[in-house]
Amino acid sequence: MPRHPITAIPDQLSWIPGSQALGEVSLFQGEETVHVKILSDRRPEGGGMAQIVRFSPPPGMLIRIVANARSDEHIYILAGGHGDKSGRQRLFPGEYLLHPQGLAHGAFLAIETTVFQVYSGEPDELLDYQVLPISG
């Protein structure tokens, strides 16, 4: 099978509403809270996928995500960052996370956050996605 480079120019790609993949769970009062730009998807050939994901929690709210890694998940924070349930930021732009296959993990996002995300195979199994008030 011939191999060719895959090229994507993120600024020329449209944001895909998260509800297309996650369903209504990613909506808050009818508004999208997550958008995705798929850069590559080689899962049909036995590979992984790469994407840019933007989380947009409404003011005074945070997004709580709980997932199980079905393959190694690499995350590089481009903007914003992860926090705790009080909204205090814990991870910042330029930081990297690896969720190895099989790891149950979660995140709290209280500010708009954009990440570069790579899966070595299938994306995470989403166990819970909620938009909650920030607890002081």
C-alpha positions as CSV (number, residue, x, y, z in Angstrom):
1,M,0.0,0.0,0.0
2,P,1.5,3.4,-1.0
3,R,2.1,5.8,1.9
4,H,1.6,9.5,1.5
5,P,1.9,12.4,3.9
6,I,-1.3,13.8,5.3
7,T,-1.4,17.6,5.3
8,A,-4.0,19.8,7.1
9,I,-4.1,23.5,7.5
10,P,-6.1,24.0,10.7
11,D,-7.1,27.6,9.9
12,Q,-8.7,26.4,6.7
13,L,-10.7,23.7,8.5
14,S,-14.2,24.3,9.8
15,W,-15.0,23.6,13.5
16,I,-17.3,20.6,13.8
17,P,-19.9,20.9,16.6
18,G,-19.1,18.4,19.4
19,S,-22.8,17.3,19.5
20,Q,-22.2,15.5,16.2
21,A,-19.9,13.0,18.0
22,L,-21.1,13.3,21.6
23,G,-24.8,14.0,21.2
24,E,-26.8,16.4,23.2
25,V,-24.7,15.9,26.3
26,S,-22.3,18.5,24.9
27,L,-25.0,21.2,24.6
28,F,-25.8,23.7,27.4
29,Q,-29.1,25.5,27.0
30,G,-28.9,24.7,23.3
31,E,-25.4,26.0,22.8
32,E,-22.3,23.9,21.8
33,T,-19.7,23.6,24.5
34,V,-17.1,21.7,22.4
35,H,-15.9,22.0,18.8
36,V,-13.4,19.8,16.9
37,K,-11.2,20.1,13.9
38,I,-10.1,16.7,12.7
39,L,-6.6,16.8,11.3
40,S,-6.2,13.1,10.4
41,D,-8.1,9.9,11.0
42,R,-6.3,6.7,10.1
43,R,-8.4,4.3,12.2
44,P,-9.7,2.5,9.1
45,E,-6.1,1.6,8.3
46,G,-5.4,0.5,11.9
47,G,-3.9,3.8,12.9
48,G,-5.0,6.7,15.1
49,M,-6.3,10.2,14.8
50,A,-5.3,13.7,15.5
51,Q,-7.6,16.7,16.2
52,I,-7.8,20.1,17.7
53,V,-10.5,20.5,20.3
54,R,-11.9,23.7,21.7
55,F,-14.0,23.6,25.0
56,S,-16.1,26.6,25.7
57,P,-17.7,26.5,29.2
58,P,-20.5,29.1,29.7
59,P,-19.7,32.0,32.2
60,G,-19.8,30.8,35.8
61,M,-19.8,27.1,34.7
62,L,-17.3,24.4,34.1
63,I,-17.2,21.3,31.9
64,R,-16.6,18.1,33.8
65,I,-15.3,15.2,31.6
66,V,-14.8,11.6,32.8
67,A,-13.4,9.1,30.2
68,N,-11.5,5.9,29.7
69,A,-8.6,5.8,27.3
70,R,-9.2,3.2,24.6
71,S,-5.8,3.9,23.2
72,D,-2.9,6.2,24.2
73,E,-4.1,9.7,24.3
74,H,-1.6,12.6,23.9
75,I,-2.8,16.1,24.8
76,Y,-0.9,19.3,24.3
77,I,-2.6,22.4,25.7
78,L,-2.6,25.3,23.2
79,A,-4.7,27.8,25.1
80,G,-6.6,27.9,28.4
81,G,-6.0,24.9,30.6
82,H,-7.5,22.4,32.9
83,G,-8.6,23.2,36.4
84,D,-10.2,21.8,39.5
85,K,-13.9,21.8,40.5
86,S,-13.5,25.3,42.0
87,G,-12.4,26.6,38.6
88,R,-8.8,27.2,39.8
89,Q,-6.4,26.5,36.8
90,R,-4.0,23.6,37.3
91,L,-2.6,23.0,33.8
92,F,-1.5,25.8,31.4
93,P,-0.7,26.4,27.7
94,G,2.4,24.5,26.7
95,E,1.8,21.6,29.1
96,Y,1.5,18.0,27.9
97,L,-0.5,15.1,29.2
98,L,-0.5,11.4,28.3
99,H,-3.4,9.1,29.2
100,P,-2.2,5.6,28.6
101,Q,-4.6,3.0,27.2
102,G,-6.9,1.7,29.9
103,L,-6.6,4.8,32.2
104,A,-9.8,6.2,33.6
105,H,-9.3,10.0,33.8
106,G,-11.1,13.3,33.9
107,A,-10.8,17.0,33.5
108,F,-12.5,20.2,34.7
109,L,-12.5,23.1,32.3
110,A,-13.6,26.5,33.6
111,I,-12.1,28.7,30.8
112,E,-12.1,28.3,27.1
113,T,-9.5,25.7,26.3
114,T,-8.0,24.6,23.1
115,V,-5.9,21.4,22.9
116,F,-4.1,19.3,20.2
117,Q,-5.1,15.7,20.8
118,V,-3.7,12.6,19.3
119,Y,-5.0,9.0,19.8
120,S,-2.8,6.1,18.9
121,G,-6.0,4.2,18.0
122,E,-9.6,4.7,19.1
123,P,-10.7,7.8,20.9
124,D,-11.7,7.8,24.6
125,E,-14.8,6.1,25.8
126,L,-16.8,9.0,27.3
127,L,-18.2,8.0,30.6
128,D,-19.6,11.4,31.7
129,Y,-19.8,15.0,30.3
130,Q,-21.5,17.6,32.4
131,V,-21.7,21.4,32.5
132,L,-21.9,22.4,36.1
133,P,-21.8,25.6,38.2
134,I,-18.3,26.4,39.5
135,S,-18.2,25.4,43.2
136,G,-16.6,28.1,45.3
